[in-house]
């Protein structure tokens, strides 16, 4: 936990950006009957619907730059994770000296997956540019990307979406809107705060 909090105290450096990564899923649902709009403009959906599969949504967030990058994938596994991380290194921040990547310690988050997806020279080149920082077990709230996913869910994903195309279009519009506003994250919870407010989580020592 303290390592993550210390990372969040670093000043903004475009050559050494701090990136947060998280993912969630979205059930695609199509209507079996046309929704009804009331006189007051409220849309009423029938309780019946058709499941159209599940898509995985990756959130890449750069808190101090006010940037978010959302991508939709058919599944969630180590190879998809590797492709998302490779995109951060090669396309989003190709000129970075070192990228600090904050994420949770899921089984799919395996650096070795780079070697399954790319030739060894490319895989090593990508991994050499990344400093992995993992949130602790039961500490996913420390990941700023999880906060951004919560905003995305409230503002964009609370409606039924029948297809991947609709989901991609909706998340792309949300991403563009958030990035236009360039809303940075002012993280104020520090290691000193943690040692006071979360004292119960630390080992106790007798004097």
C-alpha positions in Angstrom: 0.0 0.0 0.0 2.7 2.5 1.0 4.5 1.9 -2.3 1.4 2.8 -4.3 0.9 5.9 -2.1 4.5 7.0 -2.6 4.1 6.6 -6.4 1.1 9.0 -6.3 3.2 11.6 -4.6 5.6 11.9 -7.5 5.5 15.1 -9.6 4.3 14.9 -13.1 7.0 13.9 -15.6 6.0 13.1 -19.2 9.2 11.1 -19.6 8.3 9.0 -16.5 4.5 8.9 -16.5 2.4 7.1 -13.9 -0.3 5.0 -15.5 -3.1 3.2 -13.7 -4.8 0.1 -15.3 -8.0 -1.7 -14.5 -10.8 -3.6 -16.2 -14.4 -4.4 -15.9 -17.0 -6.3 -17.9 -20.2 -5.2 -19.6 -23.1 -7.5 -20.5 -24.5 -6.7 -23.9 -28.3 -6.7 -23.9 -30.8 -6.2 -26.8 -34.5 -5.4 -26.5 -37.1 -8.0 -27.3 -39.7 -5.2 -27.4 -39.4 -1.5 -28.2 -39.0 0.7 -25.1 -41.8 3.1 -24.3 -41.2 6.8 -23.6 -43.6 8.5 -21.2 -45.0 12.0 -21.6 -42.4 13.1 -19.2 -39.6 11.7 -21.3 -38.8 8.7 -19.1 -37.8 5.6 -21.1 -39.4 2.4 -19.8 -37.8 -0.9 -20.8 -39.6 -4.2 -20.8 -38.3 -6.7 -18.3 -37.7 -9.2 -21.1 -34.4 -8.9 -23.0 -31.9 -10.9 -25.0 -28.3 -11.5 -23.9 -25.8 -10.7 -26.6 -22.6 -11.7 -24.8 -20.1 -10.0 -22.5 -17.3 -7.6 -23.4 -14.3 -6.6 -21.3 -13.5 -2.9 -20.9 -9.9 -1.8 -20.1 -9.3 1.6 -18.5 -5.9 3.2 -18.9 -5.7 6.3 -16.8 -2.9 8.9 -16.5 -4.0 10.8 -13.4 -1.7 13.8 -13.5 -2.2 14.4 -17.2 -6.0 14.1 -17.1 -6.0 11.4 -19.8 -8.1 8.3 -20.1 -7.9 5.6 -22.8 -10.7 3.0 -23.0 -10.7 -0.1 -25.1 -13.2 -2.9 -25.6 -12.2 -6.5 -26.0 -14.0 -9.8 -26.5 -12.4 -11.4 -23.4 -10.1 -10.9 -20.5 -6.9 -13.0 -20.4 -3.2 -12.5 -20.2 -2.8 -12.0 -23.9 -5.3 -9.2 -24.0 -3.6 -7.6 -21.0 -0.3 -7.9 -22.8 -1.7 -6.2 -25.9 -3.1 -3.3 -23.8 0.2 -2.8 -22.0 2.1 -2.9 -25.2 -0.1 -0.2 -26.6 0.7 2.0 -23.6 4.4 1.6 -24.2 4.6 1.7 -28.0 1.7 4.1 -28.9 0.6 6.2 -26.0 4.0 6.9 -24.5 6.6 5.8 -27.1 9.1 8.5 -25.9 8.9 7.7 -22.2 12.1 6.6 -20.4 10.2 4.6 -17.8 6.5 4.0 -17.3 5.2 3.2 -13.8 2.1 0.9 -14.2 -0.2 0.6 -11.2 -2.5 -2.4 -11.3 -3.9 -5.1 -9.2 -2.2 -8.5 -8.9 -4.6 -10.6 -11.1 -3.5 -13.9 -12.5 -4.0 -12.4 -16.0 -1.5 -9.7 -15.3 1.6 -11.8 -16.3 4.6 -10.0 -17.8 5.6 -13.4 -19.3 2.6 -13.1 -21.6 4.5 -10.5 -23.6 6.8 -13.4 -24.8 3.7 -15.4 -25.9 2.4 -12.5 -27.9 5.6 -10.9 -29.4 9.1 -12.0 -30.5 11.5 -12.0 -27.5 13.3 -8.8 -28.6 10.1 -6.8 -28.8 8.7 -8.3 -25.5 11.9 -7.4 -23.6 11.9 -3.9 -25.1 8.4 -3.4 -23.8 9.0 -4.8 -20.3 12.3 -3.0 -19.9 10.3 0.3 -20.0 7.8 -0.6 -17.3 8.0 -0.4 -13.5 5.2 -2.6 -12.2 3.5 -1.5 -9.0 0.7 -3.7 -7.6 -2.1 -2.8 -5.3 -2.4 -5.0 -2.2 -5.0 -7.7 -1.8 -8.3 -6.1 -0.8 -6.8 -2.8 -1.7 -8.2 -2.2 -5.2 -9.5 1.2 -4.0 -5.9 2.4 -4.3 -6.1 2.1 -8.1 -7.2 5.4 -9.6 -8.3 3.5 -12.8 -10.9 1.8 -10.6 -12.3 5.2 -9.7 -12.4 6.2 -13.4 -14.2 2.9 -14.2 -16.8 3.9 -11.6 -17.3 7.2 -13.3 -17.6 5.5 -16.7 -20.2 3.1 -15.3 -22.3 5.9 -13.9 -22.1 8.2 -16.9 -21.9 5.7 -19.8 -22.6 2.1 -19.0 -25.9 2.3 -17.1 -28.0 1.7 -20.2 -28.7 -1.4 -22.2 -26.3 -1.8 -25.1 -27.1 -4.4 -27.8 -23.8 -4.8 -29.6 -20.0 -4.3 -29.3 -20.3 -1.5 -31.9 -22.7 0.5 -29.7 -20.4 -0.1 -26.6 -17.3 1.0 -28.5 -19.0 4.2 -29.8 -20.4 5.1 -26.3 -17.0 4.6 -24.5 -15.2 6.5 -27.3 -17.5 9.5 -26.8 -17.1 9.3 -23.1 -13.3 9.1 -23.4 -13.2 12.1 -25.7 -15.4 14.2 -23.4 -13.3 13.4 -20.3 -10.0 14.1 -22.1 -11.3 17.4 -23.5 -12.0 18.5 -19.9 -8.5 17.2 -19.0 -9.8 16.4 -15.5 -6.7 15.5 -13.4 -6.9 13.4 -10.2 -5.9 15.2 -7.0 -4.9 12.3 -4.8 -4.4 13.5 -1.3 -4.3 10.3 0.8 -0.6 9.9 1.7 1.5 7.3 3.5 1.4 9.5 6.6 -2.4 9.5 6.5 -2.4 5.7 6.1 -0.3 5.2 9.2 -2.8 7.2 11.2 -6.2 6.3 9.7 -5.3 2.6 8.9 -3.3 2.0 12.0 -5.1 -1.2 12.7 -3.7 -2.8 9.5 -0.1 -2.3 10.7 1.7 -4.8 13.0 1.8 -3.6 16.6 5.1 -3.5 18.6 5.4 -3.3 22.3 7.7 -0.6 23.7 
